[in-house]
């Protein structure tokens, strides 16, 4: 099982769109895919379920917040496996034996950082508690109920809080959707540096607190940057966008050769729920083809895992 966090500090870059469509296309190719929505904005969850269904069926007992609450002892032991749900419309559009499942988010997840820290003293006790929380998701993903999945895609919040950090520590790779603009370019360099610092600190703490958890060195790689909402001229990115794309390549960060063009159908917030664009036949062919090409590139970055798919 490969675990990949989809992450960017900046909101509005198509992070959720990439997560939903990448997961759907992987499932359409026969993989068993689990999406985990860690963003309190709940956009990925609402891509598959309308707010009324979320309130009635998911909010109280079937979201990832319940698992984070259990880390504080607010609830009995909760496994990730018991939170998994299967979006019916999306799975009905899959061909072959693939499957697309989801662990939903909760609007209250935004308060979880403060809740996890409450009542913990400073110094050694605080460091140990933070180490436990940062590594808890990685440990929870070893739930036997999750073993059938080939791929776990985690939609992260647009920040670097402890929830995001727990996703990074749990991941084999990071995927970074970004717009070709100044703030996104600046943010990618900053994110890259913060990930390195977090990983170094966690690995040092793993040795320091070896009695808490068996040491397993964490080393998530960058699968690549996927540029989104690109404006084209003669089927090539306009000069302004190309300049920022080249700046990111100059950072030494892998960049996917395929970019996602600006598309009202793909990036609009009011698109129909339940079925990602890549699975819909009535969507313009270039948009679906770009999503499929990105999926192929993504798998190539994960070799040899991609070869097995």
N, C-alpha and C positions, 0 to 999 in steps of 0.2 A: 504494500500500500504506500503510495506517495502522498505526502501532505504538502500543499502549496498555499501560501498566503497571498492574496491579492491585495495590494497595499499602495497607498499614496497619502501623504499628509494633506494634500489639497483635495477638497471636495469638488464635485461637478466635472470630473474627468472621465466619467464612463466606467468607473471601477465595478459597480454592480452589474452594468450591462455586459461587460467582459466576463465577469464571473458566471452569470446566468447562461450566456450563450456558449461559452467555452465548456461549461459542465454539460449543457444539453447536447452539444456536438460530440463530445467524448462518449456520452451515453448512447448517442445514435450510432456510434461506431462499435458498440458492443461492450463498452466498459461499464462497470458498476461505480457510480459516482455519488459522493455525499457532499452536499453544499452545507456549510455552516455560516450562518449570518451572525457576525459579532458586532455589527454596526447598529447602535441604538436608533438610528433613523429608520431601520427596519425595511429599507428599500428592496433588498433581495427577497425577503419574506413576502412583501406586498407585490412582488413581481409574479408570485404564484398563488397568493391568497388575498382576497379583498379584506378590508379592515373589519367588516362585520364577521366574516368567517374566523379571522384571527381572534377577535374578541370572544366569540362564542365557543370556539373549539381549541384554541391554542394558548391564549394569554395566561391563564391561571396555572396550567400544569405542563404545557408542552413547548416551552421555550428554553433557550440556553441560559437565561437568567436564573431559572430554577436550579441549574447545575452550579452556577457561580454562588448562589445563595447557600447551597449545601456545603460549600467550602468554609463558610463562616459558622456552620452548625445551626443555621436557621431552619433547616429541614433535615429529614433523615437522609441517609446516603442516596445519591442519585447518580445513575450512570448515563453517559451520553446515548447509549443504545436505546434506552427507554424514551428518549425524546425525539427519535427519528420519525418523520412523517413522509408520505409519498404523494407528491402533487399529481393528481389524476390526469388532468388535461395534457400536461407535458409528457407524461409517460405513455399516454395513448398515441402520441405522435412519433414515438420512437420506432425505429425498425430493428429487427433482430432481437438479441437477448440482453441488451443493455438496460440499465435502470438509473433513474435520477431521483435521489432522495434529498431531504432537507432537514436541518435543525434550525428552527425559527428563532428570530431575535425578539427582543422586548424593549419597549420605549424606556423602561426603567433601568436598562443596562448602563445608561450614562452615569448613574450614581454609584456604580459598583466599586470604583476606585476608592472612594471615601469609605464605603461600607467595609471593604476588605481590610482597610488600615485601622478602622475604629477599634480602640481598646488594645492596640499593640504598642508596647513601649518602644522607646528609641534604642539605638545601639545594637548589640548582638541579637536580641530578641526580634527586633524589627527586621534586621537583615535576614534572619532565618525565616521569618514569616514571608517576606517578599520573595525569597528563593523558592519557598513552597508554592506560592501562588503563580510565579512565573513558569514553573515547571509542571503545574497541575494539568494543563490541557494536554501536554505531551503524554503524560501518564494515563490520562483518561482515554486517549485514543487507542490504547491497548485493550480496550474493552473487547471481549471475544465477539460480541454482537456486531462489531465493525470490521471484523477480519475479512468478510467477503468483498469489501470495497477495494477497487483498484486505485481510486483517486479520491482525495479529500481536498476540496477547494474552500478556503476560508475567506470570506468577505470581511475585511478589517475596517475598523473605524478610521476616519481621517485625522488621526492623532497618534501620539506615542504613549498612551496610558498603559496601565498594567494589563488590560485586556489585549491590546495590540501586542505587547511584549510577550504575553503567554502564547499568542498565535505564532510569533516569530520563532520562539524557542521550540515549538512543536513542529516546525516546518522543515522540509528537506530543501525547498526552494521558495523564492519570493518572485512574484510577477507584479510589475509596476505599470499600470495604465497611466498615461499622461497626455495632456494637451501640449502642443508645440508652442509654448509661450514662455515668457521670462520666469514667472513664478514656479511653473512646473519644473523647468530646468534647474532652477536654484534648489527646489525642494528635493529633487532626486539625489543631488550631491549630499545634501544635509541628511537625508534618510539613510543613504549608504553609510555615512560616517556613524550615525547613531546605532545602526544595526551592528556594525563592527564592535562598538563600545559595549553594547548590551551583551553580545555573545561572549566577549572576553570576560566581562564581569560575571556572567552566569557560569562559565566554565571554571573561573576562579572560586566562585562560591560553592560549586559542586565539590571541589576538593576540600574546601573549608568546612562544609557541612555534610561530610561523607556519611555521617551516622543517620542523617535524615533521609537521604535517597542515594541509591547506588549511582556512582559517577558514570555518566554517559556523555562524551564530548559532543557538544552541539556545534554544527557548522553549516547553517543554511546558505545555499548559493543563490545568486541572482539568475533566475531563468531568463530574464530580459525585460526590456521596456517595450510596451505596446503603445504606439501613438494613436490617439483617437481624435475624432472630430476634425480631420484634416481637410482643408479646402484644396481642391484640385484644379489645375489648369493644364489642358492637353494631357489629362490622365496622370499628371505628376503633381506633387505637393507645390503650392505656391512658394515663392522665394522666401518669404518671411518664415513660413513653417519649416522649410528645408534647413534654414540657418539654425534654428533651435534644435532640430533633430541631429544636425552635425555636431552641435555643442555637446549634446548628451553622449554621442559616440566618442567624443574626445575625452570624456571622463573615464573611459575604459569600461563602461557598463555595457553589457550586451544589449543590442537593439534589434527587435524583430524587423525583417525586411518588409513585411506586410503591415500597412497601417490601415486604420478604419476611417473611411471618409465621413464627412459631415452628413448626417441623415436624420431627418425628422422622424422617420419610422423607427429608427434604431434607438435614438437618444431622447425622444420625447418622453416626458413623465406620465403622459396619459395614454400610453399604448395599451392594448388589451392585455389583461392579466392571464397567467396560466401557461402560455406557450411562448417560449423565447423566439425571437425573430428567426434564428437560424433553422428552426423547425417548421416555419410557415412558408408554404408554397407561393403565396401571393405577394411576397416581398420582392423588391427589385433584385434581380440576379446578382449584380455586382456586390451588394451588401452581404448577401449570404455567402458568396464566394470568398470575400475577404475574411469573414468569420471562420470559414472552413480552412483557409490557408493559414490563418493564425493558429488554429488547432493543430495543424500538421507541423508547423514550426515549433510550437510548444512541446509536442511529443518528441521532436528531434532534440530539443534542449535537455530532455529528461532521459536520454539514452543511458543505460540499456533498457530502462523501464518502457520507453516508447516502442522499442522493438518488440516487446512482449504484447503490446496492444494491437 
